[in-house]
Amino acid sequence: MARFIYKYGAMNCGKTTQLLQNAHQYTEIGDKVLILKPAKDKKGDTKIVSRIGASQEVDYLISPRDNIIRLITEGDNVLTSCIMVDEAQFLTPTQVEQLRIIVSKFDIDVFAYGLRTDFKTKAFPGSIRLMELCDKMEEINQSLCECGEPAIFNARFVNGKMVTEGAQVAIDGFDSVTYKPMCAKCYYLKKAVSEEKPLMRSKKKHNDLH
């Protein structure tokens, strides 16, 4: 029986590297693999690129208007053994539903790799639907905060300064945007500093009623 697996983690956790390794394992045994990437991810153009330098051309760049079922039923794509999606958080909820149908109707394994939350710790619409529809969720917990603790959040920096406002999607490496994986403690401490507010307000002292 085919499976729909959602593998998620913070940035720098090795999602793309793991995707490339898994795709290689499928092709080594003679299976056909299709690699998809949402067009919103401008990094690497038509390639998926891991942070260790490995890269591979995608079979399809998915725009928000694309119907993935239609793509899969074209030509000999129905003979595909596996579909792997990089940066899956950028898929629309409808496209995630299409992947679910592909798994069930065509008996094709689907592995979606992506982020769970954005730089404000809010889930992406695609991530929410992935969590709702997948057969299994697997956390890739190989990303470390600068303090050495496991990272779960993604902090956005513009020109080296942490920001907490802005559009949900801003691609790493464009328009002076960078990201750092952080643990919850460091994220909220640095968020308070960036907003120039104390992390916790001290309680007001009450006068004695004597």
N, C-alpha and C positions, 0 to 999 in steps of 0.2 A: 504493500500500500504506500502511495506517495505521501510525502510529508511537507508541511508548510512550517518552516523554522525561521524565527526572528532572532537574530544575533545582534545584541546591542551593547554599547559601552560608551564611555567618555572618549573624547578625542585623544589620539595617540595610543589607543589601546591595541592597535594592530588589526582592525576590522578588514581593511583592504588586503593586507598581507595574508590573512587567513582565507579570505575569498579566493585569492590567486592560488594558494596552496590546495584548497579544496577543488577548484576547477582543474588543476593539474592532475589530481588524483583520479577524477572522473575520466579525463581524456586518456590517461595512462591505461585504463582498462577498456578503452574503445568506445566510451559513451560520448554522445554529443552534448556539449554544454553551450547555452546561450548566456552571454553576459550583458546585462542592461544597466543603464545609468540615467537618472533624471537629468534633463538638459539644464536644469537650474544649477547643477554643479559644474561651473565653468572651469574648475581646476583640471588641467590635463586635457582640455578640449574633448576629443573623442576617445580618450584613454582613461582608464582608472589608474591612479598612481598612488603607491604606498609611500609612507614616509621613509622607508629604507631604500627607496629608489626603484623598486620593481614596478613594472607597468604592463598594461595590455590594452589593445584596442577593444572597444565594446562592440557588440553586434548591433545594438540599438541604443540611440539616445532618445529618451522618452520625454516628450513634451506633455504639458498638462492636458492637452486635448487628445492624446493618443489613446487608442483602445488596445490594450495589451493582448486581449483574446484574439483580436483581428490579426495582430502581428504574428501570433503563435500559430494561427491556422493557415498562414500563407506558405506556399511551397512545401518544403519537406521539414518545416519547423515542428510539425506534430511528431516527428521521430526523435525530437530532443529528449534526452534523459533527465536533464536538470536545467533549471534557470537560476542564475545568481544575480542579485540586484545589489549594487553598491549605492551608498547614500540613500537608502530606501525611505528615510524620513521625509524626503522631498516628493515622494509619490502623493497623488491625491487619494483621499479615502476611496473614491470609486475605483481607482487603479489597484488598490490593495484588494478590494473585493474581486476584481478581475483575476488577480493572482490566485485567490482562494478558489475560484471556479476552475481555473486551469489545473490546479492540484487535484481537485475532485473529479473533474470531467475527463481529463486527458491522462491522468495518472503520472504526472510529471512532478518531480521534487522541485520545490522552490526554497531557496535560502536567501533571506533578505538581511542585509547588513546595514546598520544605521545607528544614529543617535536616538536616545530616548527623549531628551529635553534640549531646549535652546539655551541661550546665554542668560535668560531670565528665569531659568529652571522650569519653564512651561513646556509641556509636551507638544510636539509637532502634530498637526492633524493626521499625517500619514502614520506616525508612530502610534497614535492612539488606536487607529484602525488595525494596525499590525498586531498590537497587544490583544485586541478583541477577537481577531479572526485566526491567528496562527495556532498550529497544533502544539507548539512548544516554544518557549522563550529561553534563550541562553545568554547570560551576561558574560561579556568578555572583559574580565577585570584585570587587565595588565597595564593600566595607565596609572601613573603615580603623580600625586600632587608634589609641588616643590618642597613640601615639608616631609615627604617620604610616605605619607599615608595614601591608601587607595583613593583615586579620584572618581567622583560621580557626577560632577558638574563641569560645564564648559564656560569659562569666563572670556568675554570679548574685550579686546583692547584695540583702541584706535590711536595711532601714533604713540603707542607705548603706554597709554592711559586706559585703565579699566572703565568701561561704560556700562550703564544699566538701562539705557533707553535706546530705541531705534527699531528698525524693521527686523522681523524675525529672521529673515534670511540675509546674510552678508557673507560672501565666500572668503575663506581664509586666503590671504595673499593679494586681495584686490582692495583698492581704495584705502590702503594703509591699515587694513583690518587683520588682526592676528587673534589667535585663541590660546588659552592655557587650560589644561585639565586641572581641576582643584577638588580637594575634599570639602565637605560641607563647612567645617569650621573656618578654613582659610577663605572660602568663598564669601561667607557672610562678614568676616572681619574686613576683607578688602572692599567689599561692597559698601560697608558703612564708611570706610575712609574715602572711597571715591565719591560718595554722596555727601561727604563732610558732615556726617551725623554720627553720634555715639551708637554703638551696637545695642546697648540697653540704656534706657533712661532710669536714673536713680529715682526711687520713690520719694515723694515730697514728705518732709517731716511735719508732723502735726503738733500744734501747741498743746501743752498739757491743759486739761480742763479742770483746774483746781481753783 
